[in-house]
Amino acid sequence: MPNTTKKWIYSLVDLLFPRLCCACGERLAFGENFVCASCQLQLPLEVNHDWRYNRRRVIWSDHPQLVRMGALTRYERGNRASMIVRNLKFRRQYELGSWMGRIAVQRLKESGLFEDVDLLIPIPLSKRRLHSRGFNQAELIARGMAEELGIPVRTDVLKRIVARESQTHFAIQERLGNAENVFKLMSSDGLQGKHVMLVDDVMTTGTTMLGAIEVLEVIADVRISTFTWAWAYMPPPVHA
Ligand SMILES: [Zn+2]
């Protein structure tokens, strides 16, 4: 089909069903998907990008199996990064999740964040939350990343459970001050000696991520890295 015809059809469809940018809400132009070119240029990028030694990593230095921690964007209320997450979670834009994962890998591949990572594990939702939302946004992002990286996504490893189901885990979580982020190791098959990357949409204090790390680090010789689409908070600098 000639390009002019395609554009004409696009204009007609766009008139009836306008496609909007997930970050600014303006109409998308022909050829743009999910996020307009202008918003892509102005994404609030996370700059604390020394993966091995960023402040979170320093604070969690009592987890020697933790290798790198990275995020693409900085989350602030109402900014472009947060609007994209909002569209993903509450407007059920499934394809957007995959786009977020792909763009993150494309933008950060050179940084070495994903180097020698063997597989991706999205942070699971509890059964109840999954049922009410209908999808796990972390998994959608992980699937997009996997496409770019050519590595598998494992959803059979971690399970998120309600606190009262496990006294041991409850104790850990209570110590961390959050009894809702309880994970259980369902399978460690094929994970020995591997470098796994936990994936989530937003990291605030990191309690959720830490809960998952603590469950995974019992696996022999496993190395763990984390990726989140956005960081909502960065701990203050640590002075030696
Ligand atoms: Zn936009």
Residues whose N, C-alpha, C, O or C-beta is under 5 A from the ligand:
A	BS01	ZN	C21 A23 C24 G25 C36 C39
